[in-house]
Amino acid sequence: MALYEYKCRDCNKISEILVFSSDDIPECKHCGSKNLDKMLSTFAVSMAGGSSSQPMPSCPSGGCCGGNCGI
């Protein structure tokens, strides 16, 4: 499941839509249209404290564990 932003081609409004599988066809929250364009999503990371912040711990297995490595 993922959260995506879509722009409706019919009403030109932007909606954040939670998509549960790639088979789901999202609908505009404003007008109900399925004529949507997926927008490029970005994210921001903010760390308070500047250089005095502690580093993030790394996964003991050295790879990506999906957050289930027990740290």
C-alpha positions in Angstrom: 0.0 0.0 0.0 1.3 3.5 -0.9 0.2 7.1 -0.8 0.3 8.9 -4.1 -0.6 12.3 -5.4 -2.8 12.4 -8.5 -3.9 15.4 -10.6 -7.4 15.0 -12.1 -7.6 15.8 -15.8 -11.3 16.7 -15.5 -11.3 19.1 -12.5 -7.6 19.9 -12.3 -7.5 19.3 -8.5 -4.8 17.3 -6.7 -5.7 14.4 -4.4 -3.6 12.2 -2.1 -4.9 8.7 -2.6 -4.0 5.5 -0.7 -3.5 2.7 -3.2 -3.6 -0.8 -1.8 -2.5 -2.7 -5.0 -1.4 -2.0 -8.5 -4.8 -3.3 -9.7 -6.7 -0.5 -8.0 -7.9 2.3 -10.2 -8.0 5.5 -8.1 -10.8 8.0 -8.3 -10.6 11.8 -7.8 -11.8 12.7 -4.3 -13.3 15.9 -5.7 -15.3 14.8 -8.7 -15.1 11.0 -8.8 -13.3 10.9 -12.2 -10.8 8.1 -12.9 -9.0 10.3 -15.5 -5.9 10.9 -13.3 -2.2 11.6 -13.7 0.1 10.3 -11.0 2.4 13.2 -9.9 6.0 12.9 -9.0 6.2 12.7 -5.3 9.1 13.9 -3.1 9.8 13.7 0.5 11.8 15.9 2.9 13.9 14.9 5.8 14.5 17.4 8.6 17.0 16.8 11.4 17.0 19.1 14.4 20.2 20.0 16.1 22.5 20.3 13.0 25.9 18.6 13.3 25.4 17.6 17.0 22.7 15.0 16.0 23.4 11.4 16.5 23.9 9.3 13.4 21.1 6.8 12.4 21.9 3.2 13.3 22.7 0.9 10.5 21.1 -2.5 9.9 23.3 -5.3 11.4 22.8 -7.4 8.4 24.3 -4.7 6.2 21.3 -4.6 3.9 17.7 -3.4 3.7 15.5 -5.3 6.0 12.3 -3.3 5.7 12.6 -2.0 9.2 12.4 -5.5 10.7 16.0 -5.9 11.8 15.2 -5.2 15.5 17.0 -1.9 15.9 
